[in-house]
Amino acid sequence: MSLVPKLQSLLGSHAVLTSETDVAPHATDWRGRYRGNACCVVLPSATEQVAAVVRACAEQGVPIVPQGGNTSLCEGAIPRSGEVASVVLNLQRMRRVRAIDVGSNSIEVEAGCVLAQVQQAAAEHGRLYPVSLGAEGSCQIGGNIATNAGGTGVLRYGNTRENVLGLEAVLPDGRIWDGLYRLRKNNTGFDLKHLFIGSEGTLGVITAATLKLHPLPTSHAVAWMALDSPQAALSMLGRFQQRCGGVLSAYELMNDVELQIVLDHVPGRRAPLSAPSPWHVLVELADTGGEEALTAVLQAVIAEGLEKGEVEDAAMASSGRQRADFWEVRHSVSEGNKKAGMGINTDCAVPVSAVPEFIERATRATHSILPGVPIIVVAHLGDGNVHFIPLASFEQWRAFGEADAVSHRVKRAVNEVAHALHGTFSAEHGIGQQLTQEMSLFKPQVEIEMMRGIKKRLDPGNLFNPGRLLPPAPTPQ
């Protein structure tokens, strides 16, 4: 039996999409920049069905592309083009919250759960799942884990890796690994979940996870600050860390180019401050106590910044609605950028103290290639992750001719700056198909060889997300 009829017999014809119209959204990235080649899309509803699909594909040597919400920025969640047509394995039907253990501060969910769904389920039990992203209304937990997603809460809670207690996964041979532990301490050999976190679907299909929960903050204090430089923002970060400690939940930096794009292209967004400023910071304090104390310390630190000349102006959110408005501006950057033009996205992280120097040097490097091109900067400053995005208009992009080559030159120049500052070219977006060459250039060869060894051991047929994460192995001489 050929593969598609076999899959239909396993899942039912309703769960195997084959028409061009049905397959197209799963074979194209959300920005419409990349398109791959898929023979079908399968929609399993249980882990056992995932295992059956994997076995069927393995028997016929057909590649599998595990797919969550398809929100990747580096061509990581769609099939490759010009090669053997892959099976896209989308987990959108696996959205059960299996269990919440308030005493253990954990939640067990299937991989297709949308991030916002998990946040809501936790909140209903007085708990917080702290990973927060602009795409949280569409990205899925399995994809978050496979890419080790970061977001705006890393400063306080860490990235996804720090918030996963256990995993369930289907291996490339179709076996199911049940590692859904709820334990904080489990010193029994290799902690295998960390192989899959950040592996981008190259080692197996994550089907469920046990996630770490935290006390749900009941009070917040939020402010929007205007500053004249990234260095001033860094100085203010130090003040907040010194005065606020563990209640500092977010510290997000953006330049005026980014703010104006959001205001121009996303309906309903309003500038938090009336006067323009070259740089902006959204800062949030959160705790389980009273709001008065948080507000007082937030006001005090901002007052210090105003007195020292590090802050030009500031607005405190005076209500829950205003707090949400501030955050909506921050979470609208991807939507605004998509509408504004063709962004050359980079995802670097450097030591926090080196962020101002990185922005300055990366700007010079970019303008040596594209003189005067507008540059978007939006950064999780508290953890050193800077999204440095030169932006070409759609007309400029078409005029480049070899646009992909120009984009590659700019990205390489920016990544070289990050590397020189002891940073990385990928902080939270992953590698996908777009950055495998950067792996060859910037990742130590011994690390690549270790990763290749793990990949070959678990997936000897190279059927799981081939062409992602790892650069091609050198051809034997």
TAQUIPE-V784638 format. One record per backbone hydrogen bond with DSSP energy under -0.5 kcal/mol. NH is the residue of the N-H (numbers start at 1). CO is the residue of the C=O. If there is no record, write none. Layout:
nh=<NH & NH>
co=<CO & CO>
This chain:
nh=<6 & 7 & 8 & 9 & 10 & 11 & 12 & 15 & 16 & 17 & 23 & 24 & 25 & 26 & 27 & 27 & 28 & 29 & 30 & 32 & 36 & 37 & 38 & 39 & 40 & 41 & 42 & 43 & 50 & 51 & 52 & 53 & 54 & 55 & 56 & 57 & 58 & 59 & 60 & 61 & 61 & 62 & 64 & 65 & 66 & 67 & 86 & 87 & 88 & 88 & 89 & 89 & 90 & 90 & 91 & 94 & 95 & 98 & 98 & 99 & 101 & 102 & 105 & 105 & 106 & 107 & 108 & 109 & 109 & 110 & 111 & 112 & 113 & 115 & 116 & 117 & 118 & 119 & 120 & 121 & 122 & 123 & 124 & 125 & 126 & 127 & 128 & 130 & 136 & 138 & 139 & 141 & 142 & 144 & 145 & 146 & 147 & 148 & 149 & 152 & 154 & 156 & 156 & 157 & 158 & 160 & 162 & 163 & 164 & 165 & 165 & 166 & 167 & 168 & 169 & 170 & 171 & 171 & 172 & 174 & 177 & 177 & 178 & 179 & 179 & 181 & 188 & 192 & 194 & 195 & 196 & 196 & 197 & 198 & 198 & 199 & 200 & 202 & 205 & 206 & 207 & 208 & 209 & 210 & 211 & 211 & 212 & 213 & 214 & 216 & 217 & 218 & 219 & 221 & 223 & 224 & 225 & 226 & 227 & 233 & 234 & 235 & 236 & 237 & 238 & 239 & 240 & 241 & 242 & 243 & 244 & 245 & 245 & 247 & 248 & 249 & 249 & 250 & 252 & 253 & 254 & 255 & 256 & 259 & 260 & 261 & 262 & 263 & 264 & 265 & 266 & 267 & 269 & 279 & 280 & 281 & 282 & 283 & 283 & 284 & 285 & 286 & 287 & 294 & 295 & 296 & 297 & 298 & 299 & 300 & 301 & 302 & 303 & 304 & 305 & 306 & 307 & 308 & 309 & 309 & 310 & 311 & 312 & 313 & 315 & 317 & 323 & 324 & 325 & 326 & 327 & 328 & 329 & 330 & 331 & 332 & 332 & 333 & 336 & 337 & 338 & 339 & 340 & 341 & 342 & 343 & 344 & 345 & 347 & 348 & 349 & 350 & 351 & 354 & 355 & 358 & 359 & 360 & 361 & 362 & 363 & 364 & 365 & 366 & 367 & 368 & 369 & 370 & 373 & 374 & 376 & 378 & 379 & 380 & 381 & 381 & 382 & 383 & 384 & 384 & 385 & 386 & 386 & 387 & 387 & 388 & 389 & 389 & 390 & 390 & 391 & 392 & 392 & 397 & 398 & 399 & 400 & 400 & 401 & 402 & 403 & 406 & 407 & 408 & 409 & 410 & 411 & 412 & 413 & 414 & 415 & 416 & 417 & 418 & 419 & 420 & 421 & 422 & 423 & 424 & 427 & 433 & 434 & 435 & 439 & 440 & 441 & 442 & 443 & 447 & 448 & 449 & 450 & 451 & 452 & 453 & 454 & 455 & 456 & 457 & 458 & 459 & 462 & 465 & 465 & 468 & 469 & 470>
co=<2 & 3 & 4 & 5 & 6 & 7 & 8 & 12 & 13 & 41 & 19 & 20 & 21 & 23 & 23 & 24 & 24 & 34 & 70 & 29 & 27 & 80 & 36 & 86 & 86 & 17 & 88 & 15 & 46 & 47 & 48 & 49 & 50 & 51 & 52 & 53 & 54 & 55 & 56 & 57 & 58 & 57 & 463 & 87 & 64 & 89 & 37 & 63 & 40 & 86 & 65 & 87 & 42 & 88 & 67 & 91 & 93 & 96 & 108 & 108 & 106 & 100 & 101 & 102 & 101 & 211 & 99 & 107 & 209 & 96 & 207 & 94 & 110 & 139 & 136 & 114 & 114 & 115 & 116 & 117 & 118 & 119 & 120 & 122 & 123 & 122 & 214 & 128 & 133 & 135 & 135 & 113 & 111 & 140 & 141 & 142 & 143 & 145 & 144 & 132 & 151 & 153 & 249 & 153 & 154 & 149 & 159 & 160 & 161 & 163 & 210 & 210 & 179 & 208 & 177 & 205 & 169 & 175 & 203 & 171 & 169 & 175 & 176 & 167 & 177 & 179 & 186 & 190 & 191 & 192 & 192 & 193 & 193 & 145 & 196 & 196 & 146 & 199 & 170 & 204 & 168 & 168 & 109 & 166 & 107 & 209 & 163 & 105 & 128 & 126 & 215 & 287 & 287 & 285 & 283 & 315 & 281 & 313 & 279 & 229 & 230 & 231 & 232 & 233 & 234 & 235 & 236 & 237 & 238 & 239 & 240 & 240 & 241 & 244 & 245 & 247 & 284 & 284 & 282 & 379 & 280 & 377 & 278 & 255 & 256 & 257 & 258 & 259 & 260 & 261 & 262 & 265 & 266 & 227 & 254 & 225 & 252 & 223 & 281 & 250 & 221 & 247 & 219 & 290 & 291 & 292 & 293 & 294 & 295 & 296 & 297 & 298 & 299 & 300 & 301 & 302 & 303 & 304 & 305 & 306 & 305 & 305 & 226 & 226 & 224 & 222 & 319 & 320 & 321 & 322 & 323 & 324 & 325 & 326 & 327 & 328 & 329 & 330 & 332 & 333 & 334 & 335 & 336 & 337 & 392 & 341 & 390 & 343 & 425 & 386 & 424 & 384 & 421 & 351 & 352 & 354 & 355 & 356 & 357 & 358 & 359 & 360 & 361 & 362 & 363 & 364 & 366 & 366 & 370 & 391 & 389 & 387 & 253 & 385 & 251 & 379 & 251 & 380 & 380 & 381 & 380 & 348 & 384 & 378 & 385 & 386 & 376 & 387 & 344 & 388 & 374 & 342 & 390 & 393 & 394 & 395 & 396 & 397 & 398 & 400 & 401 & 402 & 403 & 404 & 405 & 406 & 407 & 408 & 409 & 410 & 411 & 412 & 413 & 414 & 415 & 416 & 417 & 419 & 418 & 349 & 347 & 74 & 74 & 431 & 435 & 436 & 437 & 438 & 439 & 444 & 444 & 445 & 446 & 447 & 448 & 449 & 450 & 451 & 452 & 453 & 454 & 455 & 459 & 64 & 463 & 465 & 432 & 468>
